[in-house]
């Protein structure tokens, strides 16, 4: 047996009515986040910070088109999707 590749990613589970969709987002993927105020943010998935306490929020970090960094707590995300190139 020979391991040829290991790629870290996050799994996002989206529940809508009676259906469940799971997507895998890899570091470097272009994604679109819609926050709980219906604002769209697009950027490259850069980093994921898992909260150390149950009452804290996990945080997703993006690199925006202008190379600035953007972060958002998972509880503030309404929807998330990969942008296919």
N, CA, C and O atoms as CSV, one atom per row, in Angstrom:
chain,resi,resn,atom,element,x,y,z
A,1,UNK,N,N,0.852,-1.171,0.000
A,1,UNK,CA,C,0.000,0.000,0.000
A,1,UNK,C,C,0.898,1.235,0.000
A,1,UNK,O,O,1.949,1.249,0.641
A,2,UNK,N,N,0.469,2.281,-0.733
A,2,UNK,CA,C,1.239,3.514,-0.817
A,2,UNK,C,C,0.281,4.706,-0.820
A,2,UNK,O,O,-0.566,4.822,-1.706
A,3,UNK,N,N,0.415,5.578,0.157
A,3,UNK,CA,C,-0.409,6.793,0.199
A,3,UNK,C,C,0.192,7.787,-0.783
A,3,UNK,O,O,1.379,8.104,-0.705
A,4,UNK,N,N,-0.622,8.274,-1.699
A,4,UNK,CA,C,-0.122,9.204,-2.715
A,4,UNK,C,C,-0.597,10.636,-2.507
A,4,UNK,O,O,-0.032,11.567,-3.082
A,5,UNK,N,N,-1.637,10.821,-1.684
A,5,UNK,CA,C,-2.135,12.186,-1.481
A,5,UNK,C,C,-3.046,12.225,-0.263
A,5,UNK,O,O,-3.840,11.311,-0.039
A,6,UNK,N,N,-2.924,13.282,0.515
A,6,UNK,CA,C,-3.847,13.566,1.615
A,6,UNK,C,C,-4.205,15.041,1.504
A,6,UNK,O,O,-3.322,15.899,1.515
A,7,UNK,N,N,-5.497,15.339,1.396
A,7,UNK,CA,C,-5.937,16.719,1.274
A,7,UNK,C,C,-6.920,17.059,2.388
A,7,UNK,O,O,-7.994,16.463,2.471
A,8,UNK,N,N,-6.562,18.005,3.238
A,8,UNK,CA,C,-7.500,18.412,4.290
A,8,UNK,C,C,-8.651,19.207,3.682
A,8,UNK,O,O,-8.478,19.920,2.694
A,9,UNK,N,N,-9.808,19.074,4.279
A,9,UNK,CA,C,-10.985,19.795,3.797
A,9,UNK,C,C,-11.991,19.904,4.942
A,9,UNK,O,O,-11.802,19.337,6.018
A,10,UNK,N,N,-13.059,20.646,4.680
A,10,UNK,CA,C,-14.173,20.673,5.622
A,10,UNK,C,C,-15.397,20.103,4.913
A,10,UNK,O,O,-15.569,20.277,3.706
A,11,UNK,N,N,-16.231,19.429,5.669
A,11,UNK,CA,C,-17.489,18.901,5.136
A,11,UNK,C,C,-18.603,19.806,5.628
A,11,UNK,O,O,-18.726,20.064,6.826
A,12,UNK,N,N,-19.413,20.286,4.693
A,12,UNK,CA,C,-20.529,21.165,5.025
A,12,UNK,C,C,-21.814,20.382,4.774
A,12,UNK,O,O,-22.022,19.847,3.685
A,13,UNK,N,N,-22.664,20.320,5.775
A,13,UNK,CA,C,-23.958,19.657,5.643
A,13,UNK,C,C,-25.042,20.726,5.618
A,13,UNK,O,O,-25.154,21.534,6.540
A,14,UNK,N,N,-25.840,20.722,4.552
A,14,UNK,CA,C,-26.913,21.703,4.372
A,14,UNK,C,C,-28.242,20.952,4.400
A,14,UNK,O,O,-28.475,20.041,3.606
A,15,UNK,N,N,-29.098,21.352,5.322
A,15,UNK,CA,C,-30.420,20.739,5.423
A,15,UNK,C,C,-31.462,21.724,4.930
A,15,UNK,O,O,-31.497,22.879,5.356
A,16,UNK,N,N,-32.320,21.247,4.014
A,16,UNK,CA,C,-33.383,22.088,3.479
A,16,UNK,C,C,-34.622,21.217,3.306
A,16,UNK,O,O,-34.609,20.244,2.552
A,17,UNK,N,N,-35.678,21.571,4.000
A,17,UNK,CA,C,-36.912,20.783,4.007
A,17,UNK,C,C,-36.592,19.338,4.369
A,17,UNK,O,O,-36.113,19.075,5.472
A,18,UNK,N,N,-36.847,18.397,3.464
A,18,UNK,CA,C,-36.611,16.984,3.749
A,18,UNK,C,C,-35.325,16.448,3.121
A,18,UNK,O,O,-35.098,15.238,3.127
A,19,UNK,N,N,-34.486,17.325,2.582
A,19,UNK,CA,C,-33.272,16.842,1.925
A,19,UNK,C,C,-32.016,17.324,2.655
A,19,UNK,O,O,-32.027,18.344,3.344
A,20,UNK,N,N,-30.944,16.568,2.485
A,20,UNK,CA,C,-29.657,16.896,3.081
A,20,UNK,C,C,-28.611,16.855,1.964
A,20,UNK,O,O,-28.540,15.890,1.203
A,21,UNK,N,N,-27.807,17.907,1.878
A,21,UNK,CA,C,-26.734,17.982,0.892
A,21,UNK,C,C,-25.424,18.124,1.655
A,21,UNK,O,O,-25.314,18.919,2.588
A,22,UNK,N,N,-24.438,17.342,1.245
A,22,UNK,CA,C,-23.107,17.456,1.845
A,22,UNK,C,C,-22.122,17.848,0.751
A,22,UNK,O,O,-22.111,17.257,-0.329
A,23,UNK,N,N,-21.289,18.856,1.043
A,23,UNK,CA,C,-20.252,19.247,0.097
A,23,UNK,C,C,-18.910,19.271,0.830
A,23,UNK,O,O,-18.844,19.569,2.023
A,24,UNK,N,N,-17.855,18.956,0.101
A,24,UNK,CA,C,-16.502,19.027,0.641
A,24,UNK,C,C,-15.833,20.263,0.072
A,24,UNK,O,O,-15.816,20.466,-1.142
A,25,UNK,N,N,-15.282,21.086,0.949
A,25,UNK,CA,C,-14.579,22.293,0.533
A,25,UNK,C,C,-13.123,22.125,0.925
A,25,UNK,O,O,-12.794,21.939,2.097
A,26,UNK,N,N,-12.258,22.196,-0.079
A,26,UNK,CA,C,-10.823,22.053,0.150
A,26,UNK,C,C,-10.178,23.424,0.261
A,26,UNK,O,O,-10.693,24.407,-0.272
A,27,UNK,N,N,-9.060,23.484,0.950
A,27,UNK,CA,C,-8.323,24.732,1.062
A,27,UNK,C,C,-7.943,25.198,-0.339
A,27,UNK,O,O,-7.443,24.416,-1.148
A,28,UNK,N,N,-8.181,26.469,-0.618
A,28,UNK,CA,C,-7.903,27.031,-1.934
A,28,UNK,C,C,-9.120,27.092,-2.834
A,28,UNK,O,O,-9.088,27.786,-3.850
A,29,UNK,N,N,-10.206,26.380,-2.492
A,29,UNK,CA,C,-11.422,26.436,-3.302
A,29,UNK,C,C,-12.035,27.832,-3.254
A,29,UNK,O,O,-11.995,28.506,-2.225
A,30,UNK,N,N,-12.602,28.252,-4.379
A,30,UNK,CA,C,-13.372,29.495,-4.420
A,30,UNK,C,C,-14.754,29.184,-3.867
A,30,UNK,O,O,-15.408,28.241,-4.312
A,31,UNK,N,N,-15.200,29.980,-2.893
A,31,UNK,CA,C,-16.512,29.750,-2.299
A,31,UNK,C,C,-17.289,31.061,-2.189
A,31,UNK,O,O,-16.721,32.153,-2.203
A,32,UNK,N,N,-18.599,30.910,-2.079
A,32,UNK,CA,C,-19.502,32.037,-1.855
A,32,UNK,C,C,-20.231,31.771,-0.545
A,32,UNK,O,O,-20.825,30.709,-0.359
A,33,UNK,N,N,-20.181,32.733,0.348
A,33,UNK,CA,C,-20.888,32.651,1.622
A,33,UNK,C,C,-21.987,33.704,1.611
A,33,UNK,O,O,-21.763,34.849,1.219
A,34,UNK,N,N,-23.159,33.307,2.039
A,34,UNK,CA,C,-24.247,34.262,2.262
A,34,UNK,C,C,-24.461,34.306,3.771
A,34,UNK,O,O,-24.792,33.300,4.400
A,35,UNK,N,N,-24.263,35.507,4.340
A,35,UNK,CA,C,-24.384,35.601,5.793
A,35,UNK,C,C,-25.845,35.751,6.213
A,35,UNK,O,O,-26.739,35.780,5.367
A,36,UNK,N,N,-26.082,35.845,7.512
A,36,UNK,CA,C,-27.455,35.903,8.017
A,36,UNK,C,C,-28.143,37.239,7.744
A,36,UNK,O,O,-29.297,37.431,8.128
A,37,UNK,N,N,-27.436,38.169,7.079
A,37,UNK,CA,C,-28.043,39.428,6.637
A,37,UNK,C,C,-28.178,39.455,5.116
A,37,UNK,O,O,-28.388,40.515,4.525
A,38,UNK,N,N,-28.057,38.276,4.479
A,38,UNK,CA,C,-28.177,38.079,3.026
A,38,UNK,C,C,-27.079,38.759,2.212
A,38,UNK,O,O,-27.266,39.003,1.020
A,39,UNK,N,N,-25.938,39.071,2.828
A,39,UNK,CA,C,-24.813,39.654,2.116
A,39,UNK,C,C,-23.946,38.527,1.563
A,39,UNK,O,O,-23.644,37.566,2.272
A,40,UNK,N,N,-23.538,38.647,0.270
A,40,UNK,CA,C,-22.696,37.639,-0.374
A,40,UNK,C,C,-21.230,38.034,-0.248
A,40,UNK,O,O,-20.854,39.181,-0.489
A,41,UNK,N,N,-20.422,37.068,0.131
A,41,UNK,CA,C,-18.980,37.254,0.229
A,41,UNK,C,C,-18.336,36.129,-0.571
A,41,UNK,O,O,-18.654,34.959,-0.356
A,42,UNK,N,N,-17.432,36.467,-1.493
A,42,UNK,CA,C,-16.760,35.463,-2.303
A,42,UNK,C,C,-15.262,35.551,-2.085
A,42,UNK,O,O,-14.697,36.641,-1.996
A,43,UNK,N,N,-14.636,34.411,-2.003
A,43,UNK,CA,C,-13.200,34.376,-1.822
A,43,UNK,C,C,-12.665,32.964,-1.835
A,43,UNK,O,O,-13.408,32.006,-2.050
A,44,UNK,N,N,-11.378,32.841,-1.604
A,44,UNK,CA,C,-10.692,31.557,-1.590
A,44,UNK,C,C,-10.627,31.047,-0.145
A,44,UNK,O,O,-10.181,31.759,0.754
A,45,UNK,N,N,-11.078,29.811,0.062
A,45,UNK,CA,C,-11.053,29.202,1.395
A,45,UNK,C,C,-9.600,29.075,1.833
A,45,UNK,O,O,-8.782,28.436,1.171
A,46,UNK,N,N,-9.301,29.705,2.975
A,46,UNK,CA,C,-7.926,29.841,3.415
A,46,UNK,C,C,-7.618,29.046,4.686
A,46,UNK,O,O,-6.573,28.404,4.783
A,47,UNK,N,N,-8.534,29.093,5.659
A,47,UNK,CA,C,-8.233,28.506,6.964
A,47,UNK,C,C,-9.536,28.244,7.704
A,47,UNK,O,O,-10.526,28.946,7.498
A,48,UNK,N,N,-9.534,27.233,8.565
A,48,UNK,CA,C,-10.685,26.936,9.411
A,48,UNK,C,C,-10.197,26.828,10.842
A,48,UNK,O,O,-9.276,26.068,11.141
A,49,UNK,N,N,-10.813,27.583,11.713
A,49,UNK,CA,C,-10.450,27.549,13.131
A,49,UNK,C,C,-11.578,26.900,13.919
A,49,UNK,O,O,-12.684,27.433,14.007
A,50,UNK,N,N,-11.278,25.751,14.483
A,50,UNK,CA,C,-12.261,25.027,15.273
A,50,UNK,C,C,-12.250,25.578,16.697
A,50,UNK,O,O,-11.191,25.702,17.313
A,51,UNK,N,N,-13.416,25.905,17.205
A,51,UNK,CA,C,-13.525,26.467,18.552
A,51,UNK,C,C,-13.068,25.463,19.602
A,51,UNK,O,O,-13.285,24.259,19.465
A,52,UNK,N,N,-12.442,25.967,20.634
A,52,UNK,CA,C,-11.952,25.093,21.698
A,52,UNK,C,C,-13.019,24.802,22.750
A,52,UNK,O,O,-12.887,23.860,23.531
A,53,UNK,N,N,-14.069,25.607,22.767
A,53,UNK,CA,C,-15.164,25.422,23.722
A,53,UNK,C,C,-16.474,25.263,22.962
A,53,UNK,O,O,-16.634,25.818,21.875
A,54,UNK,N,N,-17.411,24.509,23.528
A,54,UNK,CA,C,-18.688,24.239,22.878
A,54,UNK,C,C,-19.485,25.519,22.623
A,54,UNK,O,O,-20.162,25.629,21.601
A,55,UNK,N,N,-19.413,26.482,23.536
A,55,UNK,CA,C,-20.199,27.704,23.395
A,55,UNK,C,C,-19.529,28.750,22.497
A,55,UNK,O,O,-20.055,29.853,22.343
A,56,UNK,N,N,-18.382,28.423,21.905
A,56,UNK,CA,C,-17.704,29.333,20.980
A,56,UNK,C,C,-18.013,28.920,19.541
A,56,UNK,O,O,-18.432,27.792,19.279
A,57,UNK,N,N,-17.799,29.857,18.616
A,57,UNK,CA,C,-18.105,29.637,17.209
A,57,UNK,C,C,-16.864,29.190,16.440
A,57,UNK,O,O,-15.774,29.724,16.646
A,58,UNK,N,N,-17.034,28.204,15.552
A,58,UNK,CA,C,-15.977,27.878,14.597
A,58,UNK,C,C,-15.889,29.041,13.609
A,58,UNK,O,O,-16.882,29.727,13.369
A,59,UNK,N,N,-14.704,29.264,13.037
A,59,UNK,CA,C,-14.515,30.417,12.156
A,59,UNK,C,C,-13.919,29.965,10.831
A,59,UNK,O,O,-12.974,29.177,10.793
A,60,UNK,N,N,-14.489,30.479,9.744
A,60,UNK,CA,C,-13.977,30.250,8.390
A,60,UNK,C,C,-13.270,31.517,7.933
A,60,UNK,O,O,-13.789,32.622,8.092
A,61,UNK,N,N,-12.079,31.346,7.363
A,61,UNK,CA,C,-11.298,32.466,6.847
A,61,UNK,C,C,-11.222,32.368,5.328
A,61,UNK,O,O,-11.003,31.290,4.774
A,62,UNK,N,N,-11.404,33.501,4.666
A,62,UNK,CA,C,-11.299,33.602,3.212
A,62,UNK,C,C,-10.245,34.628,2.848
A,62,UNK,O,O,-9.969,35.544,3.622
A,63,UNK,N,N,-9.656,34.475,1.669
A,63,UNK,CA,C,-8.843,35.520,1.060
A,63,UNK,C,C,-9.685,36.073,-0.078
A,63,UNK,O,O,-10.045,35.344,-1.002
A,64,UNK,N,N,-9.998,37.362,-0.012
A,64,UNK,CA,C,-10.849,38.000,-1.000
A,64,UNK,C,C,-10.066,38.338,-2.261
A,64,UNK,O,O,-8.843,38.208,-2.291
A,65,UNK,N,N,-10.763,38.768,-3.290
A,65,UNK,CA,C,-10.130,39.099,-4.573
A,65,UNK,C,C,-9.043,40.158,-4.419
A,65,UNK,O,O,-8.030,40.112,-5.117
A,66,UNK,N,N,-9.246,41.113,-3.509
A,66,UNK,CA,C,-8.260,42.175,-3.296
A,66,UNK,C,C,-7.140,41.750,-2.341
A,66,UNK,O,O,-6.345,42.580,-1.899
A,67,UNK,N,N,-7.084,40.442,-2.024
A,67,UNK,CA,C,-6.069,39.832,-1.162
A,67,UNK,C,C,-6.238,40.163,0.318
A,67,UNK,O,O,-5.392,39.783,1.128
A,68,UNK,N,N,-7.307,40.860,0.690
A,68,UNK,CA,C,-7.614,41.064,2.104
A,68,UNK,C,C,-8.203,39.782,2.678
A,68,UNK,O,O,-8.761,38.960,1.952
A,69,UNK,N,N,-8.070,39.627,3.982
A,69,UNK,CA,C,-8.596,38.454,4.655
A,69,UNK,C,C,-9.962,38.776,5.262
A,69,UNK,O,O,-10.187,39.882,5.755
A,70,UNK,N,N,-10.867,37.802,5.222
A,70,UNK,CA,C,-12.206,37.945,5.778
A,70,UNK,C,C,-12.481,36.717,6.635
A,70,UNK,O,O,-12.157,35.597,6.241
A,71,UNK,N,N,-13.073,36.924,7.797
A,71,UNK,CA,C,-13.435,35.793,8.654
A,71,UNK,C,C,-14.885,35.919,9.082
A,71,UNK,O,O,-15.423,37.019,9.217
A,72,UNK,N,N,-15.510,34.755,9.293
A,72,UNK,CA,C,-16.907,34.740,9.717
A,72,UNK,C,C,-17.146,33.510,10.584
A,72,UNK,O,O,-16.657,32.419,10.292
A,73,UNK,N,N,-17.903,33.707,11.649
A,73,UNK,CA,C,-18.300,32.587,12.502
A,73,UNK,C,C,-19.339,31.740,11.800
A,73,UNK,O,O,-20.218,32.263,11.115
A,74,UNK,N,N,-19.239,30.440,11.969
A,74,UNK,CA,C,-20.138,29.515,11.287
A,74,UNK,C,C,-21.606,29.807,11.618
A,74,UNK,O,O,-22.468,29.629,10.758
A,75,UNK,N,N,-21.903,30.245,12.819
A,75,UNK,CA,C,-23.300,30.518,13.192
A,75,UNK,C,C,-23.880,31.727,12.465
A,75,UNK,O,O,-25.090,31.948,12.513
A,76,UNK,N,N,-23.040,32.514,11.792
A,76,UNK,CA,C,-23.511,33.679,11.036
A,76,UNK,C,C,-23.691,33.372,9.548
A,76,UNK,O,O,-24.020,34.268,8.772
A,77,UNK,N,N,-23.480,32.123,9.143
A,77,UNK,CA,C,-23.584,31.737,7.740
A,77,UNK,C,C,-24.973,31.186,7.454
A,77,UNK,O,O,-25.440,30.264,8.122
A,78,UNK,N,N,-25.620,31.758,6.462
A,78,UNK,CA,C,-26.934,31.287,6.013
A,78,UNK,C,C,-26.767,30.184,4.961
A,78,UNK,O,O,-27.486,29.185,4.980
A,79,UNK,N,N,-25.810,30.377,4.041
A,79,UNK,CA,C,-25.561,29.396,2.991
A,79,UNK,C,C,-24.093,29.487,2.563
A,79,UNK,O,O,-23.458,30.533,2.701
A,80,UNK,N,N,-23.572,28.385,2.048
A,80,UNK,CA,C,-22.203,28.341,1.560
A,80,UNK,C,C,-22.172,27.424,0.350
A,80,UNK,O,O,-22.811,26.372,0.348
A,81,UNK,N,N,-21.429,27.817,-0.679
A,81,UNK,CA,C,-21.332,26.993,-1.867
A,81,UNK,C,C,-19.988,27.174,-2.539
A,81,UNK,O,O,-19.356,28.225,-2.429
A,82,UNK,N,N,-19.559,26.130,-3.240
A,82,UNK,CA,C,-18.329,26.212,-4.016
A,82,UNK,C,C,-18.640,26.923,-5.334
A,82,UNK,O,O,-19.712,26.745,-5.910
A,83,UNK,N,N,-17.693,27.725,-5.796
A,83,UNK,CA,C,-17.826,28.371,-7.086
A,83,UNK,C,C,-16.960,27.584,-8.061
A,83,UNK,O,O,-15.736,27.551,-7.938
A,84,UNK,N,N,-17.610,26.959,-9.023
A,84,UNK,CA,C,-16.868,26.168,-10.008
A,84,UNK,C,C,-16.245,27.083,-11.034
A,84,UNK,O,O,-16.876,28.027,-11.510
A,85,UNK,N,N,-15.017,26.800,-11.365
A,85,UNK,CA,C,-14.270,27.630,-12.323
A,85,UNK,C,C,-14.618,27.296,-13.740
A,85,UNK,O,O,-14.080,27.902,-14.667
